[in-house]
Amino acid sequence: MEDDGDRPRDDEVTAVANTAAFRAAVEVACPGRQPTAIEKLGRGNRKLTRLVGFESGGPVVVQLAETGDRAGLRTEALVLRRVRGRTCVPVPAVLADGTVDGTDYLVTERVDGETLHERFARLDGDVQRRLARTFGRHLAAVHDAFSFRGYGPLGAAGDGLKPRADEWGEWFLAYGREAVGRLPPAFDDVREPLQELLAGPLPEPDPPATLFPWDFRPGNALVRDGAVTAVLDWERPRSAAPALSVAKAEYLVADWYVDDPAPLRAAFREGYGSVRPVPEVRPVHRAVAVAASAVDTTGAVTRPSYPERDREGSVAFHRRALRRALGRAGE
């Protein structure tokens, strides 16, 4: 789930700096300023992300969309503006966005802070719980600020966001089956129970539809002096029931870094509940959330904890979580 973060070679820097989209992005966001440094940032799996410095004034973050994802950054820019304008959630300010030669670009301010992924496991328990409450409060604020008529991937439609699917059952089952289908053979002992769970009746026929920031986790947050300074990477947002969003965020915030997630889960829910009622998270929500988190879209098993577990340890971690969600932990 993490980019390697290595500094690019000189030829890579030159190639990026010479693209029409990069030049246009810098000119629109920072007119008259010439870049003096370009540094690869260790985040963003589907886009090219660079920190650009200048002789004077603060640096900016420039993102270019990958080929074939022309609408992605346009949607992310709209989400960032809406989250920043409607909620207390700290997100980078959008300085410019547009399209040049078929490539979308997005320029945002650079926010100070350290990546929480590398620090969370080493923090004092009280600080961890405080941060978990913050994540819960932020997610609830997002859910309170967005409402949609329909579910699924969101796309920019004029000045608004529009889901690309209408029926909850249709989208949720497809989302869950896709996640289960990505699981490698090491998960075969839980595959059939997961499929049976998805074949059963849905827990809610027509739930509220709100913003589902599917990668809402410490690894996409910056902290400074024990406080969250920015929540990053709002790419490819979806509309979904709040219960699915809560289940996935709980797994990535509470379970991911500690041996006993119960205190962090309670703190997360306390934070969420301070803004709005906590939705009922049922086994099917939790099972789908874990399956969707266990393997990324390239088919690689994700690596929980920090330092990150090896592949075998990661598979065991996700399998235990899936068995708990299925009520089979003691078998």
Protein Blocks (a to p, Z undefined) as FASTA:
>chain_A
ZZekiacdfklmmmmmmpmklmmmmmmmmghiacfbdcddfehjkbccdddddfedcddd
dddddehilmlmmmmmmmmmmmmmmmmbdcdddfbdcdeehiacddddddedddfklmmm
mpcfklmmmmmmmmmmmmmmmmmmpccededjdddehjbccdfbfblklmmmmmmmmmmm
mpcfklmmmmmmmmmmmmmccfbfbdcdddddfkgcfklccceehiafbdehjehiaddd
fklmmmmmmmmmmmmmmmblmlmmmmmmmmmmmmmccddddfklmmmmmmmmmpcfkopa
cdedjddddfklmmmmmmmmmmmmnopmmZZ
